Amino acid sequence: MINKIGKITLYVNNQDEAKKFWIEKLDFVVKFEQPMGPNMKWVEVGPSESEFTTFVLYDKNLMRLQNPSTNVEHPSIILSTTDLDSTYSQMKSNGVEVGEVMKMPYGKMFSFKDQDGNEYLIREDGRSAM
């Protein structure tokens, strides 16, 4: 079902400043960076090239526009699986409150809530199969 803790989203005021902080001050590396439309990009940093878990540096204001109910004052945790459809089915049959599967330019994912109503994401990540 779940293989690893994949990504932790840090909601930041400025992606470029946040990237510079993690790279220049903490010696992190850019693990992935890709445009996601005209005014948006996906940026992931991590402590090394070999580390699987990354921080996603996501623009707070863009998230507020996309989903006003998201709490951008704390990190968002993204878990990883190599088989999203199977994980979705298994969690649903276990009685977990799951959202719809979303197909994004960077992969498929869905949200779920724990017993206290805290929301998490699970993303299908081919790199976890390596």
N, C-alpha and C positions, 0 to 999 in steps of 0.2 A: 504494500500500500504506500506508505510514505517512506522515502529513502533517506532524506536529509533535510536539515534546515537550509533552504536554498538562498533566500534573500530577505533582508530586512530593509524596508523602505524608510529612509529618513526624509521627511518633508522639509525642504530648505527654501530660503528666500531667494537664493541665486545659485543656480547649478554650477556656473563657472567658478564662483568664489568657493563653493563647497568642495568642488573637485580640487581646486588649488590647495585648500586647507589639508585635505586628506593626503594628497600626493606630496606636497612640499613640507608639511609640518610633521606628518606621521609616517612618511615613506611608503604609503600605499601605492598600488599601481592601478591604472585604468584597465579593468577586465573586459569591458564592453561599452561601446558608445555608438549610438545610431540615431539618425534623425527619425522623428515620428510625425512628419507633417511639417508645415511651414514654420510653426512657432514652437516646436516641441522637440525634445530629444530624450532618449533613454540613456542614462549614464550609470554604470556600475563600477565600484572600486572595491578593492580587497587588499589584504596585507601582502599577498604574493600571487604570482601567476598560478601556482599549484593549489592555492586555497579555493575550495568550492564555494563556500558561503561568501556572499558579497553584500555591500550596502548599495541600494539603489538610491541615487540622489534625485529626488522628484520635486519639481517646483510646486510649492504650496498653493500659489494663486491659480495655477492650471488645474490642480486637483480640486480646488474649491469650485472652479467653473464646471468641471466634469461631473463632480459628485458633491454637492453642497453639504451633504450629511456626514461626509468623512471627517473624522477628527484628525486634523493635520498637526496637532500639538504633540503627538507621540508616534513612535515608529510603527510601521505596519509590517507584519511578519508574513513572508511568503514561504510555504513549504514546497518541497519538490517531489515529483513522482515521475516514473518513466512510463506509466500507463494511466493517463488521466481518466479515461472512460471507465476502466475497472475500479479505480479508486472512488470515483463519483458514485458508481453503482453500489459499491460495498458500504460507503459511508451513509448513503441514502437508506439502504436496507438495515443499517444499524440504528436508524432513527435520528441521525444527525440532520440538523436544519441546514440544507445546502441551497445555494443560489443557482442560477442558470449557468451553463458552460458558456464562457465568452471566448470568442476567437479574435485575438489581437494580432497586430503585425509581428509581435515578438513571441507569440505562442498562445496555446489554449490554457485557460484557467477557470476556476470557479471559487466562490467564497463559501465559507461555512461559519457557523457560530458555535461557541462552546456552551457549557451549561449556564454560564452567567451572561450570555448574549454578546461576548467579545467576538469580533469578526477576524477571520484569518483568510488567506488566499492559498490555494494549491495550484501550482503551475506545472505543466508537463515540460520537462527539461531534458533534452537529449543528452546534455553533457553529463547528467548524473549516471548515465549508462556506461561511461568510460571507466 
